[in-house]
Amino acid sequence: MLRFMRRIVLACVMFLAFLTVPARAAAPPEECPPGEIAAIASLDGGYWLAGKDGRVHAYGTAKLFGSPGKPVAAIEATASGNGYWLVAADGSFRGYGDATASRETPLKLASPVVGATRTETGLWLTTADGTVIAPDGTLTARKRAVVDIVATSTGKGYWLVGADGSIRGYGDAKAVSGTPVDLRAPIVSATALGPGLVLAGADGAVFALAGATFHGSAANLRLARPVIGVTAATPGGYTLAAGDGAVFTFGTDGFMGNAVTTSDACEPTEPAPGSEIVKIARAIKDGQVVPGWTGGPVPYAWGGGHGSAPGPSFGTCNWYTGPQPCRANVTYGVDCSGFARWVYHLAYGRDVLGGENTNGQLRKLTKATTGRPGDLVFYGNSTSDTRHVAVYVGNGRIINALRTGTVIREDPIDVSRGRLPGFYRVS
């Protein structure tokens, strides 16, 4: 019993140290396979892929802040990397994280938005016919075919890039002489790199212009889908993304994962599909009557839910390190691993996870790189030193028993720092 209680004490301690080792931050929230990728954006140590279906895939140090569930044409990160904008083809956009500006009303455009960039005045967009859209919604017709818009390092100007590799600068954007040599496929995207620009072709070819350094290309690879975007996560490299979610990194940019998914990887686990797990977790969070609970908010209780049968129980003050005085032994509820055990027991009809703490639960599960609602998300130093677990419900959200003084609730997936890479499910 003593050994068992020592395991419990590690179950739900909030891990407060920020991990600097890159790890996959999240994956597509809803259905699989993820669908066609529309755009890529990056920060040092990570990147996001935005699907045409509106889902966002986050990797490395990039965090998942949410997605609109509607078609996306472009994604642009904030200066801090703690947020992003998702832009629709109709000129509307929504900010997530610390991206505070949003425009919900579509604009009357003659052609769809194809690119977005961040300047000192806010988010600027361009359409395929070269119409530039200012942050306040003002339209300026440039009357030229465009595939992307790229801001200067000062944020006081931008370049418009054409499918033929032509580049025209505005504001403090200096003129770029010459065009890509031996262009065999249309240019689809561009990014600033050092003093110049890097252009990417649909065939994976890369062209470094105006002082940018060439680090390689994917032109010699057999691509399943054309390249759709290029971004520079570090000063000495760049990253390409293809329409199927494939990612290719060059120079100092590091590979963190991709969104290529097969139908086999997305088969629902039987006998409890993810939707049933989420349904039960939401019912408990909403205070509904479920087996083992008569209704109402379910309190957090250190060590709760680890009795002989799954479900709420009184907690324990043994090895308790939370807020004092300890009231866990008079609180009827669950801790994080007790909550996961209870939900999975109700979904599967048997005690799938047992009375284990988070370490023991993780060892019973199979890791998946693509997230599916109903998966478990673990937090901690490593897979042998976990501190928290939560039920993933999609769209960058979790339901969890977070800490003493709270009840079962829904939070952003990164509410607890130190999230381990991957998602975990019953094999």
C-alpha positions in Angstrom: 0.0 0.0 0.0 2.9 2.3 0.9 4.5 1.8 -2.5 1.1 2.3 -4.2 0.5 5.6 -2.4 4.0 6.8 -3.4 3.0 6.3 -7.0 -0.1 8.3 -6.5 1.8 11.3 -5.1 3.4 11.8 -8.6 0.1 11.5 -10.4 -1.0 15.1 -10.7 1.7 17.5 -9.5 1.7 20.5 -11.9 5.0 20.5 -13.8 6.0 24.2 -13.9 9.4 24.1 -15.5 9.3 25.0 -19.2 10.9 22.4 -21.4 13.2 23.7 -24.0 13.7 20.5 -25.9 11.5 20.6 -29.0 8.6 18.2 -28.9 5.5 17.8 -31.1 3.0 20.1 -29.6 -0.2 19.0 -31.1 -1.9 17.4 -34.1 -5.1 17.7 -36.0 -8.1 17.9 -33.7 -10.9 16.1 -35.4 -11.3 13.6 -38.2 -8.6 11.7 -40.0 -6.8 11.8 -42.4 -6.1 15.5 -41.9 -7.0 16.7 -45.4 -5.1 19.0 -47.7 -2.6 21.4 -46.2 -3.0 25.1 -47.3 -0.2 26.9 -45.6 2.8 26.8 -43.1 4.1 29.3 -40.5 7.0 28.9 -38.1 8.9 30.1 -35.1 12.3 29.1 -33.8 12.0 25.5 -32.9 8.6 24.7 -34.4 6.0 25.3 -37.0 2.3 25.1 -37.8 0.5 23.5 -40.8 -2.9 24.9 -41.6 -5.3 22.6 -43.4 -7.8 23.8 -46.0 -10.5 22.3 -43.7 -9.5 24.8 -41.0 -7.6 22.4 -38.7 -4.1 23.4 -37.4 -1.3 21.0 -36.8 1.4 22.2 -34.4 5.0 20.8 -34.0 8.0 21.4 -31.9 7.7 24.5 -29.7 4.7 25.7 -31.6 1.6 25.5 -29.5 -1.9 24.8 -30.7 -4.2 27.7 -29.8 -7.3 26.6 -31.7 -8.8 26.6 -35.1 -12.0 27.9 -36.7 -13.4 24.7 -38.3 -13.8 26.5 -41.6 -11.6 26.6 -44.7 -8.2 28.4 -44.3 -6.1 30.0 -47.0 -3.2 31.3 -44.9 -1.6 31.2 -41.5 0.6 33.9 -40.0 2.4 33.8 -36.6 2.6 36.7 -34.1 5.9 38.2 -33.3 6.1 36.3 -30.0 5.2 33.0 -31.5 2.5 32.7 -28.8 -0.4 33.0 -31.3 -1.4 33.0 -35.0 -3.9 34.3 -37.4 -5.9 32.0 -39.6 -7.1 33.7 -42.8 -10.0 32.7 -45.1 -10.1 33.2 -48.8 -12.8 35.8 -48.4 -10.6 38.1 -46.4 -12.0 37.3 -43.0 -9.5 36.2 -40.3 -9.4 35.2 -36.6 -6.6 35.5 -34.1 -5.6 32.9 -31.6 -3.3 33.1 -28.6 -1.9 36.6 -28.4 -3.1 37.4 -31.9 -5.8 39.8 -30.8 -7.1 41.3 -34.0 -9.9 39.5 -35.9 -12.2 40.3 -38.8 -15.2 38.1 -38.9 -17.0 39.8 -41.8 -16.0 38.6 -45.3 -14.9 41.3 -47.8 -16.2 41.8 -51.4 -13.2 40.5 -53.4 -12.8 39.7 -57.0 -10.4 36.9 -56.3 -9.5 34.8 -53.2 -6.9 35.6 -50.6 -3.6 33.7 -51.2 -1.2 35.2 -48.7 -0.8 37.0 -45.4 2.1 38.8 -43.7 2.7 40.7 -40.4 3.9 44.3 -40.5 4.3 46.9 -37.8 0.7 48.0 -38.5 -0.9 44.6 -38.4 -1.9 41.8 -40.7 -1.8 42.5 -44.4 -3.3 40.2 -47.0 -3.1 39.8 -50.8 -5.5 38.2 -53.3 -4.6 36.3 -56.4 -5.2 39.3 -58.6 -2.8 41.5 -56.6 -5.3 43.3 -54.4 -3.6 44.2 -51.1 -5.8 44.3 -48.0 -4.7 46.6 -45.2 -5.4 45.7 -41.5 -8.4 48.1 -41.5 -9.9 46.4 -44.6 -8.8 49.0 -47.1 -8.3 47.5 -50.6 -5.5 48.6 -52.9 -5.5 47.1 -56.4 -1.9 46.4 -57.6 -3.2 44.8 -60.8 -0.8 41.9 -61.1 -1.1 38.1 -60.5 0.2 37.3 -57.0 0.9 34.1 -55.0 2.2 35.5 -51.8 3.0 38.6 -49.8 6.1 39.0 -47.6 6.9 41.8 -45.1 10.3 43.4 -44.7 12.2 42.9 -41.5 11.3 46.4 -40.4 7.6 45.8 -41.0 7.4 49.0 -43.0 7.0 47.4 -46.4 6.3 44.2 -48.3 7.0 42.3 -51.5 4.4 40.8 -53.8 5.5 37.6 -55.4 4.2 36.2 -58.7 3.9 32.6 -59.9 6.6 33.4 -62.5 9.0 34.4 -59.7 8.6 38.2 -60.4 8.9 40.3 -57.3 7.8 43.9 -56.7 8.5 45.8 -53.5 6.4 48.5 -51.7 7.3 50.7 -48.8 10.9 50.0 -47.7 11.0 46.8 -49.6 14.1 47.1 -51.9 13.8 46.0 -55.5 14.9 42.5 -56.2 16.6 42.1 -59.6 16.3 39.0 -61.6 13.9 36.0 -61.5 14.4 32.3 -60.8 16.5 30.5 -63.4 15.2 27.3 -65.0 11.8 27.6 -63.4 10.0 24.3 -64.2 6.9 24.8 -62.0 5.0 27.8 -60.7 6.2 29.6 -57.6 3.7 29.0 -54.8 5.2 30.7 -51.8 8.0 33.0 -50.5 9.6 33.9 -47.2 12.2 36.5 -46.0 15.6 35.1 -45.1 18.4 37.4 -44.0 18.7 40.3 -46.5 16.8 38.5 -49.2 14.0 36.2 -50.2 13.5 32.5 -50.7 10.9 31.4 -53.2 9.5 27.8 -53.4 8.1 26.2 -56.5 5.3 23.6 -56.6 7.9 21.0 -57.6 10.0 21.6 -54.5 12.6 23.8 -56.2 14.0 26.6 -54.0 15.4 29.9 -55.3 17.4 32.2 -53.0 17.4 35.8 -54.2 18.9 39.1 -53.1 21.4 37.8 -50.6 19.4 34.9 -49.2 21.5 31.7 -48.7 20.5 28.5 -50.6 20.5 25.4 -48.4 18.9 22.8 -50.7 15.6 21.9 -52.2 13.1 19.1 -52.7 13.2 19.3 -56.5 15.0 15.9 -56.8 12.4 14.1 -54.6 9.3 12.3 -55.8 6.5 14.3 -54.1 3.1 12.8 -53.4 1.6 16.3 -53.5 2.9 19.7 -54.7 4.7 22.0 -52.3 2.3 24.7 -51.0 4.5 26.8 -48.7 7.9 27.8 -47.5 8.9 29.4 -44.1 12.1 30.2 -42.3 12.2 29.1 -38.7 15.8 30.0 -38.1 18.2 32.5 -39.7 20.2 29.7 -41.4 17.5 27.5 -42.9 14.0 27.1 -44.3 11.2 24.6 -44.3 8.9 23.4 -47.2 5.4 21.9 -46.7 3.5 19.9 -49.3 -0.2 19.6 -49.7 -0.4 16.2 -48.1 1.3 17.4 -45.0 4.8 16.3 -45.8 7.6 18.6 -44.4 11.1 19.1 -45.7 13.7 21.0 -43.7 17.0 22.5 -44.8 20.0 24.3 -43.2 19.5 24.9 -39.5 15.7 24.4 -39.6 14.9 21.2 -37.7 12.3 18.5 -38.6 9.6 18.2 -35.9 7.1 16.0 -37.6 4.5 16.1 -40.4 0.8 15.7 -41.0 1.0 12.8 -43.5 -1.6 10.4 -42.2 -2.9 7.0 -43.5 -6.4 5.8 -43.0 -5.0 3.0 -40.9 -3.6 5.5 -38.3 -7.0 6.9 -37.9 -9.2 3.8 -37.4 -11.3 4.2 -34.2 -10.2 2.0 -31.4 -12.8 -0.6 -30.4 -14.9 -1.1 -28.5 -15.0 2.6 -27.5 -14.5 5.1 -30.3 -13.0 8.5 -29.4 -16.4 10.2 -29.7 -17.8 8.1 -26.9 -14.9 8.9 -24.6 -15.3 12.6 -25.3 -19.1 12.3 -24.7 -18.5 10.8 -21.3 -15.7 13.3 -20.3 -18.0 16.2 -21.3 -20.9 14.7 -19.3 -18.8 14.5 -16.2 -17.4 18.0 -16.8 -20.9 19.4 -17.2 -22.0 17.8 -13.9 -24.4 15.3 -15.4 -25.5 12.1 -13.6 -23.2 9.2 -14.7 -22.4 5.8 -13.1 -20.5 6.5 -9.9 -21.7 10.1 -9.6 -25.1 11.7 -8.6 -24.5 14.9 -10.5 -22.9 18.3 -10.0 -19.3 19.6 -10.4 -16.7 16.9 -9.6 -14.0 18.2 -7.2 -10.3 17.5 -7.6 -9.1 15.2 -4.8 -5.5 14.2 -4.5 -5.5 10.4 -4.8 -9.2 10.3 -5.6 -10.3 7.7 -8.1 -7.7 5.1 -7.2 -9.9 2.8 -5.1 -10.7 -0.8 -5.9 -13.3 0.4 -8.4 -13.0 3.4 -10.9 -14.8 6.6 -10.0 -14.8 9.3 -7.4 -13.5 8.4 -3.9 -12.0 10.2 -0.9 -8.4 11.3 -1.5 -5.4 11.1 0.7 -3.0 13.5 2.5 -0.1 11.0 2.4 2.8 12.6 0.5 0.5 15.5 -0.4 2.5 18.7 -1.5 -0.4 21.0 -2.6 -2.0 24.0 -0.9 -2.3 23.6 2.9 -4.1 22.6 4.9 -4.6 19.3 3.1 -8.3 18.5 2.7 -7.8 15.7 0.1 -8.9 13.0 2.7 -12.2 14.7 3.2 -12.8 15.6 -0.5 -14.8 13.1 -2.6 -13.6 13.4 -6.1 -10.8 12.4 -8.5 -7.3 13.4 -9.4 -6.1 13.6 -13.0 -5.3 9.9 -13.4 -8.3 8.9 -11.4 -10.4 10.9 -13.8 -8.8 9.3 -16.9 -9.4 5.9 -15.3 -13.1 6.6 -14.6 -13.8 8.0 -18.1 -12.1 5.0 -19.9 -13.9 2.5 -17.6 -17.3 4.0 -18.5 -16.4 4.1 -22.2 -15.0 0.6 -22.5 -17.1 -1.2 -19.8 -14.0 -2.4 -18.0 -11.1 -1.0 -15.9 -8.8 -0.4 -18.9 -6.3 1.8 -17.0 -6.5 0.2 -13.5 -5.6 2.0 -10.3 -2.3 3.1 -11.8 -0.8 6.6 -11.6 0.1 8.5 -14.8 3.3 6.5 -15.4 1.5 3.2 -15.1 -1.4 4.4 -17.3 1.0 5.6 -20.1 2.7 2.2 -20.2 -0.6 0.5 -21.0 -1.2 2.7 -24.0 0.1 3.1 -27.5 1.6 6.4 -28.8 0.1 8.1 -31.9 1.6 11.1 -33.6 -1.8 12.2 -34.9 -4.3 13.3 -32.3 -7.8 12.0 -32.1 -10.6 13.0 -29.7 -10.6 10.6 -26.8 -6.8 10.2 -26.7 -4.9 10.9 -23.5 -2.4 13.7 -23.3 0.4 13.3 -20.7 2.6 15.9 -19.1 6.0 15.6 -17.3 9.7 15.3 -17.6 9.7 12.1 -19.7 7.6 9.0 -20.3 9.0 7.6 -17.1 8.4 10.7 -15.0 4.8 11.9 -15.8 2.9 14.4 -13.6 -0.4 15.0 -15.2 -2.9 13.4 -17.7 -5.9 14.8 -19.6 -8.5 13.6 -22.1 -8.1 15.3 -25.5 -11.4 16.4 -26.9 -10.2 18.0 -30.2 -9.6 21.6 -31.4 -6.7 22.1 -29.1 -8.8 21.4 -25.9 -8.6 19.0 -23.0 -10.9 18.0 -20.1 -9.0 17.3 -16.9 -8.7 17.3 -13.1 -6.1 20.0 -13.0 -5.2 20.7 -9.3 -6.4 21.1 -5.8 -9.2 23.7 -5.5 -10.6 23.1 -9.0 -13.3 20.8 -10.4 -13.3 18.8 -13.6 -13.0 21.4 -16.4 -12.1 22.1 -20.0 -8.8 23.9 -20.7 -6.4 24.6 -23.6 -4.1 21.7 -24.3 -1.1 23.6 -23.0 -2.6 24.6 -19.7 0.1 22.5 -18.0 3.5 23.0 -19.4 5.8 20.1 -20.1 3.4 18.2 -22.4 5.0 15.0 -23.8 5.1 14.6 -27.5 2.3 12.4 -29.0 -1.1 11.2 -28.1 -1.8 8.0 -26.3 -4.6 5.4 -26.8 -5.6 1.8 -26.1 -4.1 -0.4 -28.8 
